[in-house]
Amino acid sequence: MRSVIGFNIATIVLSSVVIVVLVITALHNKKRTLPFVFLIVAMCFMIFVNLTNILEHTGISTYFEIFEDFLKMLIIPFLVFAVYGFWLQDELKQRKETEDFLDKVIKTAPVITYIGTRVRVVYGKCIPFIVKQSAWKSA
């Protein structure tokens, strides 16, 4: 029985250290705070579960047993939400970089303009131009 309490205390201490590290990391990385919030909430749930286990195993109170079971079920979804948040932000960053690259390519690439059966290549921005039919026949 004492070893279970010891493991619960160790888990509380480690979860507290993880929360401090997550808060410091979230403060330094302001663009990615939502996944850190999910992780911090999951760690707070872990601390609460272990505190209620200590109360239960020492015989002080079993009143929080209902809340403990409910929070145990919520830990995994919050961890999954955090992982999904990190993945989503990485995908959005990669998409933004790709869009910036494509915008750069579009602005600097030659634009091919089709007029009738002839093709003209214009460098730079796409500027519409009007060519008389007689100019095409003489060329």
JOCOR-V381144 format. One record per residue. RES is the residue in one small letter. OMEGA is omega in degrees with one decimal (NA if undefined). Layout:
res	omega
RES	OMEGA
RES	OMEGA
//
This chain:
res	omega
m	179.9
r	179.9
s	176.9
v	178.0
i	178.0
g	177.2
f	177.3
n	177.6
i	178.0
a	178.3
t	177.4
i	-179.7
v	-179.6
l	177.3
s	177.3
s	177.5
v	178.8
v	178.4
i	179.0
v	179.4
v	179.4
l	178.7
v	178.7
i	179.4
t	179.4
a	178.9
l	178.5
h	-177.6
n	-170.5
k	-178.5
k	-175.4
r	-174.0
t	-174.9
l	176.4
p	177.3
f	177.8
v	177.6
f	178.5
l	-179.9
i	178.1
v	178.1
a	178.4
m	175.5
c	174.7
f	178.4
m	179.6
i	179.6
f	178.9
v	-179.5
n	175.1
l	178.5
t	174.8
n	177.9
i	178.1
l	-179.2
e	-175.8
h	175.2
t	177.4
g	-178.8
i	-176.8
s	172.3
t	-177.1
y	-174.3
f	-177.3
e	179.5
i	179.9
f	179.8
e	179.6
d	179.0
f	-178.7
l	174.9
k	179.1
m	-177.4
l	-176.3
i	-177.6
i	177.4
p	178.5
f	175.7
l	177.8
v	176.6
f	179.4
a	179.2
v	177.7
y	178.2
g	176.8
f	-179.8
w	-178.4
l	-180.0
q	175.1
d	178.1
e	178.3
l	177.1
k	179.2
q	178.4
r	178.4
k	178.4
e	179.0
t	177.9
e	177.0
d	178.2
f	180.0
l	175.8
d	178.4
k	179.4
v	-179.0
i	-178.6
k	-176.1
t	-176.9
a	175.9
p	179.5
v	-180.0
i	-178.5
t	179.0
y	174.1
i	-178.3
g	-180.0
t	-178.4
r	179.5
v	174.6
r	177.9
v	-178.8
v	179.0
y	179.4
g	-177.6
k	179.0
c	-179.5
i	-179.6
p	178.1
f	-177.0
i	179.1
v	179.3
k	-178.5
q	-178.3
s	179.1
a	179.2
w	-179.0
k	-177.0
s	-175.1
a	NA
//
